[in-house]
Amino acid sequence: MENESKKMPPARAPGEERTPLQGTGEVPQQLLAIFQDDLARRALVKHDAITVLSATEHQWPDGSLGCPQPGMMYTQMIVPGYRVVLGAGGNRYAYHSDRRGNFVVCSNGMPFKPVKEQVKGESPAE
């Protein structure tokens, strides 16, 4: 009987399925929706005016997610995540994220926080 049980794959308990942000090799729809919401606020456009130009899984070299701010210190380890480029109003916006949904918009090598976290008049992430 022991041999038979080893041949059977373990059953998953209800609710134990992988969540989209754990990474499946493609950018989760949940994360794309977060980026699109941010861009709608950032560029003052409607969701249907936003296009996904590219969306890839990416291994960032450190905690800066490929967009370090001068003078800041970051976790020195590879961070698995995603790079998504969205288009709106003729402009391109590069979203860099980890798999947990933390992200920055990287523009000309400078990171910008999500719009909901910005204070009026603030520019690069602090």
N, C-alpha and C positions, 0 to 999 in steps of 0.2 A: 504494500500500500504506500509506503514512503516513496518509492520510485514513481508511482503514478502522480502523486501530488507535486513532485518536482517538475514534471512535464507540463503541468497546467500553469499558465501565467497567473500572477496574483490578481485578484479582482479588486477594482477600485471602489472605494466607498463613494456614496453619492456626495457631490460637491467637491470631490477630490480631482476633478479634471483640471488640466492646465489652464491657467488664465492667459488671455492674449498677450499680456505684457511680459510673460516669462520667455518669450522668444521662440519663434518657429521658423526662422530663416527669412521671414518677410515682415514688413512693417505692419503691426496690428492696426486694424480699422479704428479701434478705440484711441490710439495715439494719433492717427491721422486726423481724427475729429477734433482732438485737443489743439493740434497745430492750426487747423482751419478756423477754429473759434478764435484763437489768438490773432491770426492774420486778419480776420474780419474786423476785429477791433483795431488792430495796428494800422491797417491800410484804409479803414472806413469803407469797406466793400461788403456786399452780400456774399453769402456762401457760394451761390451759383456762379459768381465771378472769379472764383479761385480754382486754379487747375494744379494738379500734381504733375510736376515736370520730371521728377525722379524720386525714388524711394528705395533705399538700400540699407541692408544691415551693415554695421560698421564696428570696427574695433578701435576705440579711441586710445591714444597712447598714455593718457592720464585723466585725472578728474576734471580737467578744463574742457573736456568734450571737443577737443580740437580747436578751441577758440579761447586761448588764454588772455586774461587781462594783465597788463604789466603790473608788477608789484604784488600780485596775489600768489599764494601757495596752493598747490593742488595735490590730491592723492596721487602718489607715484606708482600706479599699477594700471594695467590694461582694463579699460571699462567697455564692456560690450554694449552696443546700442544701435542707433539708427541715424542716417543722414537723409533728410527729406528736403527737396527743393520745391517750393510752391511758387506759382505765378499769380499775380493780381495787378491789374492796372498797368500792364507793360513792365512791371518790375519783378525781380526774382528775390525770394527770401529763403535762406538756407537755415533749416532747423536741425540742430544737433542735439541728440538726446541719449540718455542711458535707457536701459530696459524697464526701469521703474517709472518712467514718465517725466523725470527731471530734464529740462531742456533750456537751451539758449538759442536765440536767433543770432547767427554769426554774419556780420556785415563788415566787409573790409578788414577782417581779422579782429574785430571787436565784438565782444558778447553783449547782447541786450536781453534783459530779463523778460519774462512773459508780461504782456500788457497789464494784466490785472495786478501785478506786483509793482509796476512803475508808479512813481510819484510825478505829478505834473512838473515838467521842466527837467526831469532827470534824463540823462542819456545813457552811456554804457553802464553795464551792471557793476555794482560795487561789491 
